[in-house]
Amino acid sequence: MQSEAFPYIYDSIQNCVISSPTGSGKTVLFELAILGLLKNLVPNEYKNVKILYIAPTKSLCTEKYQSWKQKFSNFLSVGILTSDTSILEVDEVRKSNIIITTPEKWDLLTRKWDDYVKLFDLVKLMMVDEIHMIKENRGATLEIVLTRMNTLCSSIRIVAVSATIPNVVDISEWLKTGGAQGKPAKILSFDDSYRQVEISKHILTYSSSSNNDFLLDAFYSTKVPSIIAKYSKGKAALIFCPTRNSCVKTAKKIADGLHPRLPLGDYNIQNAQLKEFLSRGVAFHHAGLSFDDRQIIEKLFIGGQVNVLCSTSTLAVGINLPAYLVVIKGTRYWSSTGSKEYSEIDIIQMIGRAGRPQFEKEGCAIIITEPKFKAKYENLINGTTPLESSLHLNLVEHLTAEVTLQTVYSVETAITWLKNTFFYVRLTKNVTHYLDIFKKVDNISNIEANLVGFLNYLIKELLDWGVIAYVEDRLVSTDYGIALSRHYILFETLKLFIKAEGDFSVESILNLLCKSAEFNEARLKHNERRFYKTINCLATLRFPFKDKQEKHTNISSTFQKISLIFQIELGGIDLSKIELFKKLQSAFFQDKMSAFKNSHRILKCMIDCFVFQRNGTALKNTLFLLRCVNGKCWEDTSMVLKQFSNIGIASVNKLIKHNVKNIDALKKTTFNQLEYFLGLRTGMGLKLKKEVDSIPELKISSESSSSITKKGEKIKMTITSEISADSSVISWHGQTLYADILSLKRSGELIDFRRIQLSKLKYPKVFSIATEIDSVNEQIEVLVSCECIAGVTKEVILSCDEVLPGSHRKLLKEDSKEIKKNDNDITVLLANYQKTQKESNPENIVNNNRKVLPNGNYECQHSCKDKAACRHLCCKEGVVVSTVKSASTTDGVEGVLDRKQKLSDQIKEITDGNHSDPLTISSSSSSSSSSLLSLYFQKDKDVAQNYKITIYEQHNPQKVLKPEEIEFLSSSSSSLNTNEVAVKDNKGVDVLTNADTACRDEAVLDPLEKSDSTSDNESGSIMSCFGSEIEWT
């Protein structure tokens, strides 16, 4: 094959389409095309040339990358660009001569044509592997990319390779040399006789009375041993199974019918079942095995010691393990979204594993399926199924992208653009396959008239939603259209953002994200409902789903599932103790990976939309959620510490016990302290400390000036801000660091939003913004945050009644709305209370028989002679107060009761007022008979409700605790066992119930710190209080 193709591939510059069977040596043709391009270049000119290779899967891209990186290392650089490539790696790939990528990644890049125009001009050769994938759902992207490159790059050469298809001439008509007006591409067609190994292919069908896919797979397993006996000729057999469990069960079915063979040697196999099957020459291979086990199995199979290998389909596109016999056990597989048919590419790849060129000249491939699919797979293996386009199924997103690029700016140019696609070529030859588009328009017999009608329908819909607009009789994309194109968003998702309304709280933004059409395939399966219902009832969950009666609801929709997946990760919820999680672990991690992978670009699109809408509240909370998603933690909790290497949930809890609860506190620790707190090996603390110190330190200062508007009704206020970043790094975990600068009014109106690379803030940047003020109660908030790192945020709030001159304040009206009190009032109140307590307890007082050191820590109880010279960190710095168990309380109840009444009245005044924050009530009972309560004001402005709080005891619901019966504790310790306490509104309806709260033994209560019995949320202020029946320990 290579000999016949040589003059057309190596010596010609004409576009070429090759149709040949799998295993016929198509890769060599790509390498010939590369060498053919280089021979026509002058010396050193090849350093600036770009060669593009596009494959449908990451595994194929990785395979080519590993191979070509070695082959061309002497004179060409090779880079890979897939969804796994970080932003920093993208810059390196741009410098490479050979760029290996997927259709989606290159489509995303070419949608930003103006940003990369110099790069695209350098692309002289475009190689497309598995071009027959254009008939799949993802195929529309490849079709658009090839059309765009062939249209906009006039000097590019395209070499495309396909499996055997009957209508390769249609691809030739589409990929014309020199663009739409050029000559059709050269066709090189080869049949199975050119394959290195001749493969006999068989379709075996079996009828089953069951419609259950799992039962059908089990039925197929019973047929496999006889198939192997009939077709394998005693040679190696590879069985492709739909799931890991199916691999194991099929291997067992085969092994049960075989006699034990001689020992295979002293192999350290970890999996017990695998070890048992190996004695009979049978094995299984899937991602659930350890890496060592997989390597041993691959070695034994290649060496011939293992004769039958059962594997999932991932092996078909991964490691090259050919066998004489390949059996595809069923044509359906299970994914996170349910049971699906294998794609044609998957089937072709699996068949391609049949035959071992290094050992024999023939092979055999068997497809087991249902009778109704027999004709379909016969056409596939014989290459008699025509290739069709799928572009019409999701044309609206691609049309918007072309309007953004201005390759389409009218109905006429849209028709011209569409005529350059493979879709148009096939539409003119097989119109019945595309009848779906005629449902959108009147039934017109003329094909071109139908196309005009279909495009008019799509353009009208885009105009109606404001995605595109006419500007001087020319179609252009609005900010919505640019956001859709730039961030690769589905049109249905963009509609959600355009029509969004409500309070735009963090919870609302999270729900909006989770309702995106990109997550539709991650459907909620029946066996997942109980698991997610259990998660929804956890007290540590930030936004549980509840009904109107504030009771936890069942989980019944995909968006609820996605929301809980996000909240599990962001909240650092430990799933290991949930029994249901063990069975769903693999599917959960797959869904989580997909959710976080898609969330970034969806949130970036939401940001663009809210900037366009001038919605400051929605933008602020979306930026908050973006930082949380990037950091995989709620940034207003201690889980921000999870962002650092080797710090997990357990390590976060250790740091909390030492009063290290945020990034600022972590920065203040020494590397010795980190090793001590976390139990790290010597030297590990230094490495962690270096990473912590690399976190940028943001600084912001703002001042204002004002003037009267011409009409004299409003005040024009100018805010000048100076922003800088003290940072020695420009990236964080592979992401370039950017600063988001947001300015908005208290009313939610957006004033200004800008984004700047953090490295440019090394020296202070000053900028001014102006806005009109019509109320003396207005506030201006200027917030700067690091987009990629949660918890790196600084803000300045300018209150008009404080910064405006008196003459200007008189011109403004005062809001009729009362300024809502929040938890800051309580924080100040409790801070004063703590200060009073500290003043009444001098530093030299021995508490719990321990001396208090000048730094506020207790002296440790080590008996070291010279503690200043001792190597113990606790001897030098003491023990943190909150970690010391109190043997007795010396302060006494009397001291607390003296201050009780005034403080209780002040707290009651705040809580009975128009309090805007949600309340979480948790109850704790110590080993004694006391009833200990914690009243938690969460720092979350998303819920604005006004309650008259009634607190009653769990075991005595008739006893209501009156305000004067609630007293405040000084620091003490107690073993806690959380019970349930209810909160009722003034109508007696349950408002909040906090049950199943996780607690830790020997928790320490402090007026300014939350007890460990409450949810892990560091944002609010905790008031520890107790009823009248207290027993002190």
LOZA-328592 format. One line per 3 residues: number of its first residue (from 1); their letters; for each residue y, z, x of C-alpha. Coordinates in steps of 0.2 Angstrom, whole numbers. Each point is the difference from the previous one (the first is absolute). Layout:
# LOZA-328592
NUM> A> Y Z X  ... $
# end
This chain:
# LOZA-328592
1> MQS> 0 0 0  12 5 14  -3 -17 8 $
4> EAF> 4 -10 -15  15 10 -4  7 0 18 $
7> PYI> 11 -15 0  8 5 -17  3 18 4 $
10> YDS> 4 -1 19  8 -16 2  10 -2 -17 $
13> IQN> 15 9 -7  -5 -5 -18  -4 14 -13 $
16> CVI> -19 2 -1  -11 8 -14  -18 4 6 $
19> SSP> -14 3 -13  -16 7 8  -13 13 -4 $
22> TGS> 0 18 7  -7 1 18  4 -18 5 $
25> GKT> 13 5 14  16 -1 -9  9 13 11 $
28> VLF> -2 -13 15  11 -12 -10  14 12 -1 $
31> ELA> -1 3 19  0 -19 3  16 -1 -11 $
34> ILG> 8 13 11  -4 -9 16  6 -16 -7 $
37> LLK> 17 7 -4  2 7 17  -5 -16 9 $
40> NLV> 15 -8 -8  13 13 6  9 0 17 $
43> PNE> -4 14 12  6 17 -6  5 -7 -16 $
46> YKN> -15 8 -8  7 17 3  12 -3 -15 $
49> VKI> -12 -8 -12  -7 9 -15  -18 -4 -7 $
52> LYI> -5 8 -17  -17 4 -5  -3 6 -18 $
55> APT> -16 7 -7  -3 8 -17  -7 17 6 $
58> KSL> 5 13 13  -17 0 7  1 -19 4 $
61> CTE> 17 3 8  -6 14 11  -15 -10 5 $
64> KYQ> 11 -15 6  12 12 8  -14 8 11 $
67> SWK> -7 -17 5  16 -9 3  9 14 9 $
70> QKF> -13 -2 14  -2 -19 0  19 -3 1 $
73> SNF> 5 15 10  6 -10 15  13 -11 -8 $
76> LSV> 2 5 -19  4 17 -8  -9 4 -16 $
79> GIL> 6 11 -14  -7 6 -17  11 3 -15 $
82> TSD> -9 8 -15  4 14 -12  -6 12 13 $
85> TSI> 14 -6 12  14 12 2  19 -5 1 $
88> LEV> 0 3 19  -15 -11 2  8 -14 -10 $
91> DEV> 13 -2 13  -13 -2 14  -10 -13 -11 $
94> RKS> 16 -10 -2  0 -2 19  -18 -6 0 $
97> NII> -5 -19 2  -15 1 -12  4 10 -16 $
100> ITT> -16 5 -10  4 6 -18  -4 0 -19 $
103> PEK> 8 -11 -13  8 15 -8  8 6 16 $
106> WDL> 7 -17 4  6 -3 -18  10 16 2 $
109> LTR> 7 -5 16  5 -18 -5  9 7 -16 $
112> KWD> 12 7 13  2 -17 7  18 3 6 $
115> DYV> -5 15 10  -14 -9 9  7 -18 0 $
118> KLF> -1 -1 19  -18 6 0  -5 -13 -13 $
121> DLV> 8 -14 10  -11 4 14  -17 -2 -10 $
124> KLM> -7 -17 5  -19 3 -5  -6 9 -16 $
127> MVD> -19 3 -1  -7 5 -17  -18 7 -1 $
130> EIH> -10 1 -16  13 -11 -10  -12 -1 -14 $
133> MIK> 6 18 -5  15 -8 -9  -11 0 -16 $
136> ENR> -1 20 1  14 11 -8  7 2 17 $
139> GAT> 0 -19 3  17 -3 -8  8 9 15 $
142> LEI> -8 -11 13  4 -15 -10  19 5 -1 $
145> VLT> 0 4 19  -7 -17 5  11 -9 -12 $
148> RMN> 16 10 7  -5 -3 18  -4 -18 -2 $
151> TLC> 16 -3 -10  12 10 11  -7 -3 17 $
154> SSI> 0 -19 3  -8 0 17  -15 11 -4 $
157> RIV> -18 -5 1  -13 7 -12  -18 1 3 $
160> AVS> -10 7 -14  -19 4 -1  -10 2 -16 $
163> ATI> -18 3 -5  -8 -15 -8  10 -6 -15 $
166> PNV> -1 -16 -10  19 -3 -2  6 2 18 $
169> VDI> 10 -15 -3  11 10 -12  5 12 14 $
172> SEW> 3 -15 11  13 -7 -13  8 17 -1 $
175> LKT> 2 4 19  8 -17 5  5 -2 18 $
178> GGA> 19 2 2  3 8 -17  0 -7 -18 $
181> QGK> 4 -18 5  -13 -1 14  -17 -7 1 $
184> PAK> -15 9 -7  -9 12 13  -15 -7 9 $
187> ILS> -16 5 -8  -15 5 11  -15 4 -11 $
190> FDD> -17 6 6  -16 5 -10  -14 13 4 $
193> SYR> -8 -12 13  14 5 12  -4 19 -1 $
196> QVE> -8 7 15  -14 8 -11  -6 -8 -15 $
199> ISK> 0 12 -15  -11 -2 -16  9 8 -15 $
202> HIL> -8 7 -16  7 7 -16  -12 13 -7 $
205> TYS> 4 6 -18  -7 15 -9  3 5 -18 $
208> SSS> 3 18 -5  2 8 -17  13 12 7 $
211> NND> 19 -4 1  2 15 12  4 -7 18 $
214> FLL> -8 15 8  -16 -2 -9  0 -19 4 $
217> DAF> 3 4 18  -15 12 0  -11 -13 -9 $
220> YST> 5 -13 14  -6 13 13  -17 -1 -7 $
223> KVP> -1 -19 4  6 1 18  -16 5 8 $
226> SII> -9 -15 -7  14 -12 4  0 6 18 $
229> AKY> -19 -3 1  2 -18 -7  15 -6 10 $
232> SKG> 2 9 16  -15 -6 9  -1 17 9 $
235> KAA> 17 -3 8  16 11 -2  7 2 -17 $
238> LIF> 18 5 -5  2 7 -18  18 1 -7 $
241> CPT> 2 14 -13  15 4 -11  2 19 5 $
244> RNS> -5 12 13  -12 9 -12  -8 -17 -4 $
247> CVK> -3 -3 19  -9 17 2  -11 -3 -16 $
250> TAK> -4 -18 4  -5 5 18  -11 14 -7 $
253> KIA> -8 -12 -12  -4 -12 14  -6 14 12 $
256> DGL> -12 8 -13  -10 -16 0  -2 -1 19 $
259> HPR> -11 10 13  8 10 14  2 -9 16 $
262> LPL> 0 6 18  15 12 4  16 -9 4 $
265> GDY> 5 12 14  10 15 2  15 -5 -10 $
268> NIQ> 12 14 -6  1 -6 -18  11 13 -10 $
271> NAQ> -5 -6 -18  -17 7 -5  -4 -14 -12 $
274> LKE> 4 -13 12  -11 8 13  -14 0 -12 $
277> FLS> 2 -19 -5  1 -5 18  -18 5 4 $
280> RGV> -4 -15 -12  12 -12 7  12 1 -14 $
283> AFH> 18 6 1  17 1 -10  17 -3 6 $
286> HAG> 17 5 -8  16 8 3  -6 17 -5 $
289> LSF> -11 1 16  7 8 16  6 -12 13 $
292> DDR> -14 4 11  -13 -3 -13  7 -17 -4 $
295> QII> 0 -5 18  -18 5 2  -5 -10 -15 $
298> EKL> 9 -16 5  -8 1 17  -18 2 -7 $
301> FIG> 3 -14 -13  6 -12 14  -14 5 11 $
304> GQV> -14 -2 -14  -5 18 -1  7 0 -18 $
307> NVL> -7 -14 -11  9 3 -16  18 6 -1 $
310> CST> 9 5 -17  19 -1 1  15 -1 -11 $
313> STL> 10 -17 0  13 7 13  -13 -5 13 $
316> AVG> 1 -18 -5  18 -1 7  -1 13 14 $
319> INL> -13 1 14  -10 -16 3  -18 6 -5 $
322> PAY> -9 -17 -4  -18 1 -8  -13 -13 -4 $
325> LVV> 1 5 -19  15 5 -9  -2 8 -18 $
328> IKG> 16 2 -11  -7 14 -12  11 -4 -15 $
331> TRY> 16 -9 -1  11 15 -6  6 14 11 $
334> WSS> 9 17 -4  18 3 6  13 14 -4 $
337> TGS> 4 -11 -16  -17 -2 -6  -14 -13 0 $
340> KEY> 6 -18 6  -8 -16 4  0 -4 19 $
343> SEI> 13 -13 4  -7 -17 6  6 4 18 $
346> DII> -10 16 0  -16 -10 -6  3 -14 13 $
349> QMI> 3 13 14  -17 9 -5  -9 -16 0 $
352> GRA> 7 -4 17  -10 14 7  -16 -9 -3 $
355> GRP> -8 -8 16  1 6 18  5 -15 11 $
358> QFE> -5 9 16  -18 2 -7  -5 -13 -13 $
361> KEG> 6 -16 -8  -2 5 -18  5 14 -12 $
364> CAI> -1 5 -18  12 7 -13  -4 7 -17 $
367> IIT> 12 4 -14  -6 12 -14  10 -1 -16 $
370> EPK> -1 -2 -19  -6 -16 -8  17 -3 -7 $
373> FKA> 8 -1 18  -13 -12 7  10 -16 -3 $
376> KYE> 15 8 8  -8 5 16  -10 -16 1 $
379> NLI> 16 -10 0  7 12 13  -14 -2 13 $
382> NGT> -1 -18 -3  19 -2 2  2 -9 -17 $
385> TPL> 13 11 -8  17 -8 1  14 11 8 $
388> ESS> 14 5 -13  16 9 2  5 17 -6 $
391> LHL> 19 -2 2  4 -2 -19  -7 18 -3 $
394> NLV> 14 9 9  13 -13 3  15 10 -6 $
397> EHL> 0 11 16  -1 -15 12  13 -10 -10 $
400> TAE> 12 15 2  -4 0 19  5 -18 1 $
403> VTL> 16 2 -10  4 14 12  -3 -12 15 $
406> QTV> 10 -13 -10  -14 -13 2  1 1 -19 $
409> YSV> 17 0 -8  -3 -10 -16  -14 -5 -12 $
412> ETA> 0 -17 9  -2 8 17  -13 11 -7 $
415> ITW> -10 -15 -6  2 -8 18  -6 16 8 $
418> LKN> -15 1 -12  -5 -18 3  -3 5 18 $
421> TFF> -13 12 -4  -19 -1 -1  2 6 -19 $
424> YVR> 9 -17 -4  -13 -10 9  -14 8 -11 $
427> LTK> 10 0 -16  2 -19 0  -19 -1 3 $
430> NVT> -7 14 -11  12 5 -13  -12 9 -10 $
433> HYL> -2 14 13  18 4 -2  2 1 -19 $
436> DIF> 6 18 2  18 -7 4  1 -10 -16 $
439> KKV> -1 16 -10  17 4 6  8 -16 -6 $
442> DNI> -1 -13 -14  -16 -11 0  7 -15 9 $
445> SNI> -12 -13 6  10 -5 16  -5 10 15 $
448> EAN> 18 0 8  8 5 -17  -12 14 -1 $
451> LVG> 5 6 18  18 -1 -5  -3 10 -15 $
454> FLN> -11 13 9  14 2 14  13 1 -13 $
457> YLI> -9 14 -9  -2 10 17  18 -3 5 $
460> KEL> 6 6 -17  -10 16 2  7 3 17 $
463> LDW> 17 -3 -7  -2 12 -14  -6 14 11 $
466> GVI> 15 -3 12  -12 -5 15  9 -16 2 $
469> AYV> 17 -7 -6  10 -16 0  15 0 12 $
472> EDR> 10 -16 -2  -15 -9 -8  -12 5 14 $
475> LVS> -14 13 -2  1 14 12  -9 17 1 $
478> TDY> 9 16 -5  -3 16 9  -16 2 -11 $
481> GIA> -7 -16 6  4 3 18  -9 17 -2 $
484> LSR> -15 -8 -8  -1 -13 14  4 11 15 $
487> HYI> -12 14 -5  -14 -11 -7  0 8 -17 $
490> LFE> -8 -6 -16  12 -6 -14  -8 13 -13 $
493> TLK> 4 14 12  18 -6 2  2 0 -19 $
496> LFI> -5 19 0  14 3 13  13 -10 -10 $
499> KAE> -3 8 -17  -2 18 7  9 14 -8 $
502> GDF> 0 18 -2  5 15 11  -6 -9 16 $
505> SVE> -7 16 7  -12 1 14  -14 1 -13 $
508> SIL> 6 -15 -9  2 -10 16  -18 4 5 $
511> NLL> -6 -5 -17  10 -17 1  -9 -3 17 $
514> CKS> -17 4 -7  2 -12 -15  3 -15 12 $
517> AEF> -11 -15 -3  -6 1 18  -11 15 -5 $
520> NEA> -8 -8 -15  -16 -3 9  -3 18 5 $
523> RLK> -6 4 -18  -5 17 -5  -19 0 -1 $
526> HNE> -10 11 -12  -8 10 14  17 5 7 $
529> RRF> 8 7 -16  -7 18 2  5 0 19 $
532> YKT> 18 -5 -4  1 12 -15  -5 14 12 $
535> INC> 14 -6 12  13 0 -15  -3 18 -4 $
538> LAT> 3 6 18  15 12 0  5 -7 17 $
541> LRF> 3 -18 -7  18 -4 -1  0 -11 -15 $
544> PFK> -15 3 -12  -2 -10 -15  3 10 -16 $
547> DKQ> 2 -3 -19  14 6 -11  -8 17 -1 $
550> EKH> 1 1 19  -19 0 1  -9 -10 14 $
553> TNI> -6 -17 -7  -15 -10 4  2 -14 13 $
556> SST> -3 -17 -9  11 -13 9  1 -8 17 $
559> FQK> 18 5 3  -5 18 -2  -14 -2 12 $
562> ISL> 12 -8 13  13 14 -3  -13 14 3 $
565> IFQ> -6 -9 16  18 0 7  2 18 -5 $
568> IEL> -16 6 8  6 -8 17  18 6 -1 $
571> GGI> -4 17 -6  -14 3 14  -12 4 -14 $
574> DLS> -17 5 8  -14 -9 -10  -15 6 10 $
577> KIE> -3 14 -12  -1 -11 -15  -18 -4 -4 $
580> LFK> 4 -17 -8  9 -6 15  -16 -2 11 $
583> KLQ> -7 -14 -11  17 -9 -2  6 2 18 $
586> SAF> -2 -18 6  8 -7 -15  14 12 1 $
589> FQD> 5 -4 18  -1 -18 -4  12 2 -15 $
592> KMS> 11 11 10  1 -12 14  4 -14 -12 $
595> AFK> 13 10 -9  10 5 16  -2 -18 7 $
598> NSH> 9 -7 -15  12 14 -4  12 -3 15 $
601> RIL> 6 -18 -5  0 5 -19  12 14 4 $
604> KCM> 11 -11 11  1 -12 -15  5 15 -11 $
607> IDC> 14 5 12  7 -18 0  -1 0 -19 $
610> FVF> 9 17 -2  13 -5 12  4 -16 -10 $
613> QRN> 0 11 -16  12 13 9  -11 14 -6 $
616> GTA> 3 14 13  -12 12 -8  -15 -12 0 $
619> LKN> 4 -6 18  1 18 7  -17 5 -8 $
622> TLF> -8 -17 5  6 3 18  -7 18 -1 $
625> LLR> -17 -7 -6  0 -14 13  2 13 14 $
628> CVN> -14 11 -8  -12 -15 -1  4 -5 18 $
631> GKC> -3 18 6  -14 3 -12  7 16 -6 $
634> WED> 13 8 -11  15 1 11  7 16 -8 $
637> TSM> -16 9 4  -9 7 16  -12 -16 -1 $
640> VLK> 14 -9 10  -9 8 15  -15 -11 -4 $
643> QFS> 9 -15 7  -3 6 18  -16 -5 10 $
646> NIG> -15 12 -2  9 11 -14  -10 0 -16 $
649> IAS> 1 11 -15  -9 15 9  13 -1 14 $
652> VNK> 14 -1 -12  -6 17 -8  -1 8 17 $
655> LIK> 18 -5 4  6 6 -17  -7 18 5 $
658> HNV> 11 -1 15  15 -4 -10  0 -18 6 $
661> KNI> 3 -10 -16  10 -15 4  4 -12 14 $
664> DAL> 15 10 5  -10 15 2  -14 -10 9 $
667> KKT> 13 -6 13  5 18 4  -17 4 5 $
670> TFN> -6 -1 18  -16 -9 6  -7 17 4 $
673> QLE> 3 6 -18  -8 -16 -7  -16 3 10 $
676> YFL> 0 18 -6  4 -3 -18  -12 -15 -2 $
679> GLR> -14 6 13  2 -16 10  -7 -2 18 $
682> TGM> 12 2 14  11 -15 3  -2 -6 -18 $
685> GLK> 15 9 -6  11 -9 13  -6 -17 -7 $
688> LKK> 4 6 -18  17 7 5  5 -17 8 $
691> EVD> -4 -8 -16  10 13 -10  15 -2 11 $
694> SIP> 0 -19 -2  5 3 -19  18 -6 -1 $
697> ELK> 13 12 -4  13 -7 -13  18 5 -1 $
700> ISS> 12 -3 -13  18 5 -4  11 -6 -14 $
703> ESS> 18 2 -5  10 -7 -14  18 -6 -4 $
706> SSI> 6 -5 -17  14 -10 -9  5 -4 -18 $
709> TKK> -6 -17 -8  13 -12 -6  -3 5 -18 $
712> GEK> 2 18 4  -16 5 -9  -12 2 14 $
715> IKM> 0 6 18  -6 -12 14  -10 11 12 $
718> TIT> -4 -7 17  -15 9 9  -1 -3 19 $
721> SEI> -16 5 8  -6 2 18  -19 -2 3 $
724> SAD> -10 1 15  -18 3 6  -6 9 15 $
727> SSV> -16 -9 4  -9 -6 15  -13 -11 -10 $
730> ISW> 3 -16 -10  -17 1 -9  -12 12 -9 $
733> HGQ> -18 -3 -2  3 -19 3  14 -1 -12 $
736> TLY> 18 -4 5  12 14 -5  13 -4 -12 $
739> ADI> 14 12 -8  4 -2 -18  18 5 -5 $
742> LSL> 3 4 -18  16 4 -9  0 5 -18 $
745> KRS> 9 10 -14  -7 15 -9  0 -11 -15 $
748> GEL> -13 -11 8  11 -15 4  -4 -8 16 $
751> IDF> 15 -2 12  -7 -7 15  -17 -3 8 $
754> RRI> -3 -7 18  -15 -1 12  2 1 19 $
757> QLS> -12 0 15  -1 18 6  2 -6 18 $
760> KLK> 18 -6 -4  5 18 -5  -2 6 18 $
763> YPK> 19 0 0  9 6 -16  4 -13 -13 $
766> VFS> 14 2 -12  2 -9 -17  11 2 -15 $
769> IAT> -4 -2 -18  12 1 -15  -3 4 -18 $
772> EID> 10 5 -16  -1 18 -6  4 4 -19 $
775> SVN> -6 19 0  4 15 10  -18 6 -1 $
778> EQI> -6 -16 9  -10 2 16  -3 -13 13 $
781> EVL> -17 1 10  -2 -9 16  -18 1 6 $
784> VSC> -8 -7 16  -19 -1 2  -13 -7 12 $
787> ECI> -10 -12 -10  -16 1 9  -1 19 2 $
790> AGV> 0 12 -14  11 16 2  13 -8 11 $
793> TKE> 15 0 -11  18 7 0  13 0 -14 $
796> VIL> 18 4 -3  7 4 -17  18 -2 -4 $
799> SCD> 6 9 -16  16 -8 -7  7 17 -6 $
802> EVL> -1 6 18  6 -15 11  13 -8 -12 $
805> PGS> 18 6 1  6 10 -14  12 -14 -6 $
808> HRK> -15 -12 -2  -11 13 -8  13 2 -14 $
811> LLK> -2 -18 -4  -18 1 -3  -9 6 -15 $
814> EDS> -13 14 1  -18 -4 -5  -5 8 -17 $
817> KEI> -17 2 7  -3 17 8  -6 -2 18 $
820> KKN> -18 5 0  -5 14 11  -15 -3 11 $
823> DND> -11 9 12  13 1 13  8 14 -11 $
826> ITV> -16 10 2  -2 -4 18  17 7 4 $
829> LLA> -4 15 -11  -16 4 8  7 -3 17 $
832> NYQ> 13 14 -3  -14 11 -6  -10 -3 16 $
835> KTQ> 16 3 10  2 17 -8  -17 5 4 $
838> KES> 1 -5 18  16 10 1  -9 15 -7 $
841> NPE> -14 -2 13  7 1 18  -9 -10 13 $
844> NIV> -7 15 9  -9 7 -15  -19 0 2 $
847> NNN> -7 -8 -15  -19 1 -3  -1 10 16 $
850> RKV> 7 -15 10  16 -2 9  11 -15 -6 $
853> LPN> 6 -10 15  18 -8 2  -7 -17 -6 $
856> GNY> -5 8 -17  -19 -1 4  -12 15 1 $
859> ECQ> -6 7 17  -18 -5 2  -14 13 2 $
862> HSC> -6 -5 17  -1 13 13  6 -11 14 $
865> KDK> 10 10 13  14 -12 3  3 -11 -15 $
868> AAC> 14 -10 7  -12 -6 14  -15 -1 -11 $
871> RHL> -7 -18 -4  -3 5 -18  13 -10 -11 $
874> CCK> 0 14 -13  4 13 14  16 -10 5 $
877> EGV> 6 -5 -17  -8 12 -12  -9 -4 -17 $
880> VVS> 8 -8 -14  4 12 -14  -8 -10 -14 $
883> TVK> -17 0 9  -1 19 1  -10 9 -13 $
886> SAS> 9 15 -7  -9 16 1  12 9 -11 $
889> TTD> 17 -3 -8  13 11 8  15 -7 -11 $
892> GVE> -7 9 -15  1 -5 -18  16 10 -2 $
895> GVL> 10 -11 12  -5 -15 -10  4 8 -17 $
898> DRK> 18 4 6  4 -18 2  -11 -6 -15 $
901> QKL> 12 0 -14  14 -10 7  -11 -13 9 $
904> SDQ> -10 -2 -16  15 -3 -10  7 -13 12 $
907> IKE> -17 -9 0  -1 1 -19  18 -8 -1 $
910> ITD> -6 -15 10  -16 -3 -8  7 2 -18 $
913> GNH> 14 -12 4  -1 -19 0  -13 0 14 $
916> SDP> -4 -18 5  -16 4 10  -18 1 -6 $
919> LTI> -8 17 1  -17 4 7  -8 17 -4 $
922> SSS> -15 7 9  -8 17 -2  -9 9 13 $
925> SSS> -11 16 -1  -4 10 15  -15 10 2 $
928> SSS> 9 14 -9  4 0 -18  18 -6 3 $
931> SLL> 6 -16 -9  10 -10 13  10 -15 -5 $
934> SLY> 9 -13 10  15 -10 -8  2 -16 9 $
937> FQK> 16 -11 -2  -5 -17 6  13 -11 9 $
940> DKD> -3 -15 -10  14 -7 -11  -12 -12 -9 $
943> VAQ> -2 11 -15  15 6 -10  -5 12 -14 $
946> NYK> 7 17 -5  -12 14 -4  1 17 -6 $
949> ITI> -14 8 11  -13 12 -7  -12 7 13 $
952> YEQ> -16 9 -6  -15 7 8  -16 -9 1 $
955> HNP> -11 14 -5  12 7 -12  8 -14 -10 $
958> QKV> 8 12 -12  10 8 14  16 -10 4 $
961> LKP> 9 4 16  18 3 -3  14 -4 13 $
964> EEI> 2 18 4  -18 2 3  0 -14 14 $
967> EFL> 3 7 17  1 -7 17  -11 4 14 $
970> SSS> 4 1 19  -12 -7 12  -18 6 -3 $
973> SSS> -17 -7 1  -14 0 -12  -16 -9 -4 $
976> LNT> 3 -12 -14  -11 -8 -13  10 -12 -11 $
979> NEV> -1 1 -19  9 -9 -13  17 4 -7 $
982> AVK> 8 -10 -14  19 -4 -3  6 -2 -18 $
985> DNK> 16 -7 -6  11 8 -13  -11 -8 -14 $
988> GVD> -16 8 7  -7 -16 6  -9 -1 17 $
991> VLT> 12 -8 13  -9 1 16  -17 7 5 $
994> NAD> -5 2 18  -19 2 2  -13 -3 14 $
997> TAC> 13 4 13  -7 0 17  2 17 9 $
1000> RDE> -3 7 17  -6 18 4  12 12 7 $
1003> AVL> 15 -10 -5  17 7 5  14 1 -13 $
1006> DPL> 18 -2 4  15 -1 -11  6 -16 9 $
1009> EKS> -17 -8 3  -13 -6 -12  -17 9 -1 $
1012> DST> -15 -9 5  -6 1 -19  13 -13 -4 $
1015> SDN> -1 -19 2  4 -6 18  18 -5 -4 $
1018> ESG> 13 6 13  15 -7 -10  4 15 -11 $
1021> SIM> 4 18 1  -13 13 -5  3 16 -9 $
1024> SCF> -14 13 1  1 12 -14  -12 13 -9 $
1027> GSE> -2 9 -16  3 18 -3  -18 5 4 $
1030> IEW> -1 -2 19  -12 8 11  5 -1 19 $
1033> T> -13 -1 13 $
# end
